[in-house]
Structure formats: C-alpha cells, structure tokens
Amino acid sequence: MSRQPVRVQIFNQSYSLLVEGDPQDVQEIAQRVDDLVASIASRTSSSDSTRLAVLACLHLADKLRAAEKQLKLVEAKSGHIATLLEEALGSE
C-alpha cells in the first residue's frame, strides 16, 4: 500500500505525515488530539506546548491502559463462555 502525505494541525502547529490507509482517519485522530490539548490548555496556567503535549500523552496513556484492562476482562469472559458452550455442546 502506498503512503500519502497528510497535513494536520495540532495546537497551532502544522505537521506533514505520510499515511498508509485512509487519510481521513489520521485527520480525525489529529483533531481529537488538538481538542484534547486545547482542553488541557484551558484548564492550566501553562502555555508551554511541550508540557501540554506531555499531559495529553499521560491522559491518552491512561485511557489506553483502561481500555487494555477492559479488553482483558472481555477476553477472559469470552474464553469462559466459549468453555461453557463447548461443555454444553459436548455433553449432548
């Protein structure tokens, strides 16, 4: 698959990215990151873009960790359900 250049804007900075897949997906992600950084900036006295970027990364890492925990729970439950189904079908 070929890579396409995509230009995005995050916290008043322009970035050119090479993207495989749908450029619209990257633009939507960049918009969400821009919204997050702007939200953090509005709640803090710092206007240091590096500090804001680190805070945004910490926020996203926390959300990722929570999603990974949820995924593990879902995997465990689906594994348990699969075992119950196999036992139920095997006993017929």
C-alpha distances in whole Angstrom, upper triangle without the diagonal:
4,7,10,13,15,19,21,25,26,30,30,28,25,22,19,15,12,10,7,8,11,13,16,16,16,19,21,20,22,24,26,26,28,30,31,31,34,35,36,37,40,41,42,44,41,39,38,34,33,36,34,31,32,34,31,29,32,32,28,29,32,30,27,30,32,29,29,32,32,29,32,34,32,31,35,36,34,35,38,38,36,39,42,40,40,44,45,43,45,48,49
4,7,10,13,16,19,23,24,28,28,26,22,19,16,13,9,8,6,8,11,12,15,16,15,17,20,20,21,23,25,25,26,29,30,30,32,34,35,36,39,40,41,43,40,37,36,32,32,34,33,29,31,33,30,29,32,32,28,29,32,31,28,31,33,30,30,34,34,31,34,37,35,34,37,39,37,38,41,41,40,42,45,44,44,47,48,47,48,52,52
4,7,9,13,15,19,21,25,25,22,19,15,12,9,6,5,5,7,10,9,13,14,12,15,17,17,17,20,22,22,23,26,27,27,29,31,32,33,35,37,37,39,36,34,32,28,28,31,29,26,28,30,27,25,29,29,26,27,30,28,26,29,31,29,29,33,33,30,33,36,34,33,37,38,37,38,41,41,40,43,45,44,44,48,49,48,49,53,53
4,6,10,13,17,19,23,22,20,16,13,10,8,5,5,6,8,9,7,11,12,11,12,16,16,16,18,21,20,21,24,25,26,27,30,31,31,33,35,36,37,35,32,31,27,27,30,28,25,28,29,26,25,29,29,26,27,30,29,27,30,32,30,30,34,34,32,34,37,35,35,39,40,38,40,43,43,42,45,47,46,47,50,51,50,51,55,55
4,7,10,14,16,20,19,16,13,10,7,5,4,6,9,11,11,8,11,13,11,11,15,15,14,17,19,19,19,22,24,23,25,27,28,28,31,33,33,35,32,29,28,24,25,28,26,23,25,27,24,24,28,28,25,26,30,28,27,30,32,30,31,34,34,33,35,38,37,37,40,41,40,41,45,45,44,47,49,48,49,52,53,52,54,57,58
4,7,10,13,16,16,14,10,8,6,5,6,7,10,11,10,6,9,10,8,8,12,12,11,13,16,15,15,18,20,20,21,24,25,25,27,30,30,32,29,26,26,22,23,25,23,20,23,25,22,22,25,25,22,24,27,26,25,28,30,28,29,32,32,31,34,36,35,35,39,40,39,40,44,43,43,46,48,47,48,51,52,51,53,56,57
4,7,10,13,12,10,7,6,4,6,9,10,14,14,13,9,11,12,9,8,12,12,10,11,15,14,13,16,18,18,19,22,23,22,25,27,28,29,26,23,23,19,20,23,21,19,22,23,20,21,24,24,22,24,27,26,25,29,30,28,30,33,33,32,35,38,37,37,40,41,40,42,45,45,45,48,50,49,51,54,54,54,56,59,59
4,7,10,10,8,6,5,7,8,11,11,15,15,14,10,10,11,8,6,9,10,6,8,11,11,10,13,15,14,15,18,19,19,21,24,24,25,23,20,20,16,18,20,18,16,19,20,17,18,21,21,19,21,24,23,22,26,27,26,28,31,31,30,33,35,34,35,38,39,39,41,44,44,44,47,48,48,49,52,53,53,55,57,58
4,7,6,5,4,6,9,11,14,15,19,19,17,14,13,14,11,9,11,11,7,8,11,10,7,11,13,12,12,15,16,16,18,21,21,22,20,17,17,13,15,18,15,14,17,18,15,17,20,20,18,21,23,22,23,26,27,26,28,31,31,31,34,36,36,37,40,41,40,42,45,45,45,48,50,50,51,54,55,55,57,59,60
4,6,5,6,8,11,12,16,16,20,20,19,16,15,15,12,10,11,10,7,7,9,7,5,8,10,8,9,12,13,12,15,17,18,19,17,14,14,10,12,14,11,10,14,14,12,13,17,16,15,18,20,20,20,23,25,24,26,29,29,29,32,34,34,35,38,39,39,41,43,44,44,47,48,48,50,53,53,54,56,58,59
4,5,8,10,14,16,19,20,24,24,22,19,19,18,16,14,14,13,10,10,11,9,6,8,9,7,7,10,11,9,12,15,15,16,13,10,11,8,11,12,9,9,13,13,11,14,17,16,16,19,21,21,22,25,26,26,28,30,31,31,34,36,36,37,40,41,41,43,45,46,46,49,51,51,52,55,56,56,58,61,62
4,7,10,13,16,20,21,24,25,23,20,19,20,17,14,16,15,12,12,14,12,9,11,13,10,10,14,14,12,14,17,17,18,15,12,12,10,13,15,13,12,16,17,15,17,20,20,20,23,25,24,25,28,29,29,31,34,34,35,37,39,39,40,43,44,44,46,48,49,49,52,54,54,55,58,59,59,61,64,65
4,7,10,13,17,18,22,23,22,18,18,19,15,14,16,15,11,12,14,12,10,13,14,12,12,16,16,14,17,20,19,20,17,14,13,10,12,15,13,12,16,17,15,17,20,20,19,22,24,24,25,28,29,29,30,33,34,34,37,39,39,40,42,44,43,45,48,48,49,51,53,53,55,57,58,58,60,63,64
4,7,10,14,15,19,20,19,15,16,17,13,12,15,14,11,12,15,13,11,15,16,14,15,18,19,18,20,23,23,23,21,17,17,13,15,18,16,14,18,20,17,18,22,22,21,23,26,25,25,29,30,29,31,34,34,34,37,39,38,39,42,44,43,45,48,48,48,51,53,53,54,57,58,58,59,62,63
4,6,10,12,16,18,17,13,15,15,11,11,14,13,10,12,15,13,12,16,17,15,17,20,20,19,22,25,24,25,22,19,18,14,15,18,17,14,17,19,17,17,21,21,20,22,25,24,24,27,29,28,29,32,33,32,35,37,36,37,40,41,41,43,45,46,46,49,51,50,51,54,55,55,57,60,61
4,7,10,13,15,15,11,14,14,11,11,14,14,11,14,17,15,15,18,20,18,20,23,24,23,26,28,28,29,26,23,22,18,19,22,20,18,20,23,20,20,23,24,22,23,27,26,25,28,30,29,30,33,34,33,35,38,37,37,40,42,41,43,46,46,46,48,51,50,51,54,55,55,56,59,60
4,6,10,12,12,9,12,12,9,10,13,12,11,14,16,15,15,19,20,19,21,24,24,24,27,29,29,30,27,25,23,19,19,22,21,18,20,22,20,19,22,23,20,22,25,24,23,26,28,26,27,30,31,30,32,35,34,34,37,39,38,39,42,43,42,45,47,47,47,51,52,51,53,56,57
4,7,10,11,9,12,12,10,12,15,14,13,17,19,18,19,22,22,22,24,27,27,28,30,32,32,34,31,28,27,23,23,26,24,21,23,25,22,21,25,25,22,23,27,26,24,27,29,27,27,31,31,30,32,35,34,34,37,39,37,38,42,42,41,44,46,46,46,49,50,50,51,55,55
4,6,7,6,10,9,8,10,13,12,12,16,17,17,18,21,22,22,24,26,27,28,30,32,33,34,32,29,28,24,24,27,25,21,23,25,22,21,24,24,21,22,25,24,22,25,27,25,25,29,29,27,30,32,31,31,34,36,34,35,39,39,38,41,43,42,43,46,47,46,48,51,52
4,7,8,11,10,10,13,15,14,15,18,19,19,21,23,24,25,27,29,30,31,33,35,35,37,35,33,31,28,27,29,28,24,26,28,24,23,26,26,22,23,26,25,22,26,27,24,25,28,28,26,28,31,30,29,33,34,32,33,37,37,36,39,41,40,40,44,45,44,45,49,49
4,6,9,8,9,12,13,13,15,17,18,19,21,23,24,25,27,29,30,31,33,35,36,38,36,34,33,29,29,31,29,25,27,28,25,24,27,26,22,24,26,24,22,25,27,24,24,28,27,25,28,30,28,28,32,32,30,32,35,35,34,37,39,38,39,42,43,42,44,47,47
4,5,6,7,9,10,12,13,15,16,18,19,21,22,23,25,26,28,29,31,33,34,36,34,32,32,28,28,30,28,25,27,28,24,23,26,25,22,24,26,24,22,26,27,24,25,28,27,25,28,31,29,29,32,33,31,33,36,36,35,38,40,39,40,43,44,43,45,48,48
4,5,5,6,9,10,11,12,14,15,16,18,20,21,22,24,26,27,29,31,32,34,32,29,29,25,26,28,25,22,25,26,22,22,25,24,21,23,26,24,22,26,27,24,26,29,28,27,30,32,31,31,35,35,34,36,39,38,38,41,43,42,43,46,47,46,48,51,51
4,5,5,6,9,10,10,12,14,15,16,18,20,21,22,24,25,27,29,30,33,31,29,28,25,26,28,25,22,25,25,22,22,25,23,20,23,25,22,22,25,26,23,25,28,27,26,30,31,29,30,34,34,33,35,38,37,37,40,42,41,42,45,46,45,47,50,50
4,5,5,6,9,10,11,12,14,15,17,18,20,21,23,24,26,28,29,31,30,28,28,24,24,26,23,20,23,23,19,19,22,20,17,20,22,19,18,22,22,20,21,25,24,22,26,28,26,27,30,31,29,32,34,34,34,37,39,38,39,42,43,42,44,47,48
4,5,5,6,9,10,10,12,14,15,16,18,20,21,22,24,26,27,29,27,25,24,21,21,23,20,18,20,21,17,17,20,19,16,18,21,19,18,21,22,20,22,25,25,23,27,29,27,28,31,32,31,33,36,36,36,39,41,40,41,44,45,45,47,50,50
4,5,5,6,9,10,10,12,14,15,16,18,20,21,22,25,26,28,26,24,24,20,21,23,20,18,20,21,17,18,21,20,17,20,22,20,20,23,24,22,24,27,27,26,29,31,30,31,34,35,34,36,39,38,39,42,43,43,44,47,47,47,49,52,53
4,5,5,6,9,10,11,12,14,15,16,18,20,21,23,25,27,26,24,24,21,22,23,20,18,20,20,16,17,20,18,15,18,20,18,18,21,22,20,22,25,24,23,27,28,27,28,32,32,31,34,36,36,36,39,41,40,42,45,45,45,47,50,50
4,5,5,6,9,10,11,12,14,15,17,18,20,21,23,25,24,22,22,18,19,20,17,15,17,17,13,13,16,15,12,15,17,15,14,18,19,17,19,22,22,21,24,26,25,26,29,30,30,32,34,34,35,38,39,39,40,43,44,44,46,49,49
4,5,5,6,9,10,10,12,14,15,16,18,20,21,23,21,19,19,15,16,18,15,13,16,16,12,13,16,15,13,16,18,16,17,20,21,20,22,25,25,24,27,29,29,30,33,34,33,35,38,38,38,41,43,43,44,47,48,48,50,52,53
4,5,5,6,9,10,10,12,14,15,16,19,20,22,21,19,19,16,18,19,15,14,17,17,13,15,18,16,14,17,19,17,18,21,22,21,23,26,25,25,29,30,29,31,34,34,34,36,39,39,39,42,44,43,45,48,48,48,51,53,54
4,5,5,6,9,10,10,12,14,15,17,19,21,20,19,19,16,17,18,14,13,15,14,11,12,15,12,11,14,16,13,15,18,18,17,20,22,22,22,25,27,26,28,31,31,31,34,36,36,37,39,41,41,42,45,45,46,48,50,51
4,5,5,6,8,10,11,12,14,16,17,19,18,16,16,13,14,14,11,9,12,11,8,9,12,11,9,13,14,13,14,17,18,17,20,22,22,23,26,27,27,29,31,32,32,34,37,37,38,40,42,42,44,46,47,47,49,52,53
4,5,5,6,8,10,10,12,14,15,18,16,14,15,12,13,14,11,10,13,13,10,12,15,13,12,16,17,16,18,21,21,21,23,26,26,26,29,31,31,32,35,36,36,38,40,40,41,44,45,46,47,50,50,51,53,55,56
4,6,5,6,9,10,11,13,15,17,16,15,16,14,16,16,12,12,15,13,10,13,15,13,12,16,17,15,17,21,20,20,23,25,25,26,29,30,30,32,34,35,35,37,39,39,41,43,44,45,47,49,49,50,52,54,55
4,5,5,6,9,10,11,13,16,15,14,15,12,14,13,9,9,12,10,7,10,11,9,9,13,13,12,15,17,17,18,20,22,22,24,26,27,28,30,32,32,33,35,37,38,39,41,43,43,45,47,48,49,51,53,54
4,5,5,6,9,10,11,13,12,10,11,9,10,10,6,7,10,8,6,9,11,10,11,14,15,15,17,19,20,20,23,25,25,26,29,30,31,32,35,35,36,38,40,41,42,44,46,46,48,50,51,52,54,56,57
4,5,5,6,9,10,12,12,10,12,10,13,12,9,10,13,11,10,13,15,13,14,17,18,18,20,22,23,23,26,28,28,29,32,33,33,35,37,38,39,41,43,43,44,47,48,48,50,53,53,54,56,58,59
4,5,5,7,9,12,12,12,14,13,15,13,10,12,14,11,9,13,14,12,13,17,16,16,19,21,21,21,24,26,26,27,30,31,31,33,35,36,37,39,41,41,43,45,46,47,49,51,51,52,54,56,58
4,5,5,6,10,9,10,11,11,12,10,7,9,11,8,7,11,11,10,12,15,15,15,18,20,20,21,24,25,25,27,29,30,31,33,35,36,37,39,41,41,43,45,46,47,49,51,52,53,55,57,58
4,5,5,7,7,7,9,9,11,10,7,10,12,10,10,13,14,13,15,18,18,19,21,23,23,25,27,28,29,31,33,34,35,37,39,39,41,43,44,45,46,49,50,51,53,55,55,56,58,60,62
4,6,8,9,9,12,12,15,13,10,13,15,13,13,16,17,15,17,20,20,20,23,25,25,26,29,30,30,32,34,35,36,38,40,40,41,44,45,46,47,50,51,51,54,55,56,57,59,61,62
4,7,9,10,13,14,16,13,11,14,15,11,12,16,15,14,17,19,18,19,22,23,23,25,27,28,29,31,33,33,34,37,38,39,40,43,44,44,46,48,49,50,52,54,55,56,58,60,61
4,5,8,10,12,13,10,9,13,13,10,12,15,15,14,17,19,19,20,23,24,24,26,28,29,30,32,34,35,36,38,40,40,42,44,45,46,48,50,51,52,54,56,56,58,60,62,63
4,7,9,12,14,11,10,14,15,13,15,18,18,18,20,22,22,24,26,27,28,30,32,33,34,36,37,38,40,42,43,44,46,48,49,50,52,54,55,56,58,59,60,62,63,65,67
4,5,8,10,8,8,11,12,11,13,16,16,16,19,21,21,23,25,26,27,29,31,32,33,35,37,38,39,41,42,44,45,47,48,49,51,53,54,55,57,59,60,61,63,65,66
4,6,9,8,7,10,12,12,13,16,17,17,19,21,22,23,25,27,28,29,31,33,34,35,37,39,40,41,43,44,46,47,49,50,51,54,55,56,57,59,60,61,63,65,67
4,6,5,6,9,10,11,12,14,16,17,18,20,21,23,24,26,27,29,30,32,33,35,36,38,39,40,42,44,45,46,48,50,51,53,54,55,57,59,60,61,62,65,66
4,5,5,6,9,10,10,12,14,15,16,18,20,21,22,24,26,27,28,30,31,32,34,36,37,38,40,42,42,44,46,47,48,50,52,53,54,56,57,58,60,62,64
4,5,5,6,9,10,10,12,14,15,16,18,20,21,22,24,25,26,28,30,31,33,35,36,37,39,40,41,43,45,46,47,49,51,51,53,55,56,57,58,61,63
4,5,5,6,9,10,11,12,14,15,17,19,20,21,23,24,26,27,29,30,32,33,35,36,38,39,40,42,44,45,46,48,50,51,52,54,55,56,58,60,62
4,5,5,6,9,10,11,12,14,15,17,18,20,21,23,24,26,27,28,30,32,33,34,36,38,39,40,42,43,44,46,48,49,50,53,54,55,56,58,60
4,5,5,6,9,10,10,12,14,15,16,18,20,21,22,24,26,26,28,30,31,32,34,36,37,38,40,41,42,44,46,47,48,50,52,52,54,56,58
4,5,5,6,9,10,10,12,14,15,16,18,20,21,22,24,25,27,29,30,31,33,35,36,37,39,40,41,43,45,46,47,49,51,52,53,55,57
4,5,5,6,9,10,11,12,14,15,17,18,20,21,23,24,26,27,29,30,32,33,35,36,38,39,40,42,44,45,46,48,49,51,52,54,56
4,5,5,6,9,10,11,12,14,15,16,18,20,21,22,24,26,27,28,30,32,33,34,36,37,38,40,42,43,44,46,48,49,50,52,54
4,5,5,6,8,10,10,12,14,15,16,18,20,21,22,24,25,26,28,30,31,32,34,36,36,38,40,41,42,45,46,47,48,50,52
4,5,5,6,9,10,10,12,14,15,17,18,20,21,23,24,25,27,29,30,31,33,35,36,37,39,40,42,43,45,46,47,50,51
4,5,5,6,9,10,11,12,14,16,17,18,20,22,23,24,26,27,29,30,32,33,34,36,38,39,41,42,43,45,46,48,50
4,5,5,6,9,10,10,12,14,15,16,18,20,21,22,24,26,26,28,30,31,32,34,36,37,38,40,41,42,44,46,48
4,5,5,6,9,10,10,12,14,15,16,18,20,21,22,24,25,27,29,30,31,33,35,36,37,39,40,41,43,45,47
4,5,5,6,9,10,11,12,14,15,17,18,20,21,23,24,26,27,29,30,32,33,35,36,38,39,40,42,44,46
4,5,5,6,9,10,11,12,14,15,16,18,20,21,22,24,26,27,28,30,32,33,34,36,37,38,40,42,44
4,5,5,6,9,10,10,12,14,15,16,18,20,21,22,24,25,26,28,30,31,32,34,36,37,38,40,42
4,5,5,6,9,10,11,13,14,15,17,18,20,21,23,24,25,27,29,30,31,33,35,36,37,39,41
4,5,5,6,9,10,11,12,14,15,17,18,20,21,23,24,26,27,29,30,32,33,34,36,38,40
4,5,5,6,9,10,10,12,14,15,16,18,20,21,22,24,26,26,28,30,31,32,34,36,38
4,5,5,6,9,10,10,12,14,15,16,18,20,21,22,24,25,27,28,30,31,32,34,36
4,5,5,6,9,10,11,12,14,15,17,18,20,21,23,24,26,27,29,30,31,33,35
4,5,5,6,9,10,11,12,14,15,16,18,20,21,22,24,26,27,28,30,32,33
4,5,5,6,8,10,10,12,14,15,16,18,20,21,22,24,25,26,28,30,32
4,5,5,6,9,10,10,12,14,15,16,18,20,21,23,24,25,27,29,31
4,5,5,6,9,10,11,12,14,15,17,18,20,21,22,24,25,27,29
4,5,5,6,8,10,10,12,14,15,16,18,20,21,22,24,26,27
4,5,5,6,9,10,10,12,14,15,16,18,20,21,22,24,26
4,6,5,6,9,10,11,12,14,15,17,18,20,21,23,25
4,5,5,6,9,10,11,12,14,15,16,18,20,21,23
4,5,5,6,9,10,10,12,14,15,16,18,20,21
4,5,5,6,9,10,11,12,14,15,16,18,20
4,5,5,6,9,10,11,12,14,15,17,19
4,5,5,6,9,10,10,12,14,15,17
4,5,5,6,9,10,10,12,14,16
4,5,5,6,9,10,10,12,15
4,5,5,6,9,10,11,13
4,5,5,6,8,10,11
4,5,5,6,8,10
4,6,5,6,9
4,5,5,7
4,5,6
4,6
4
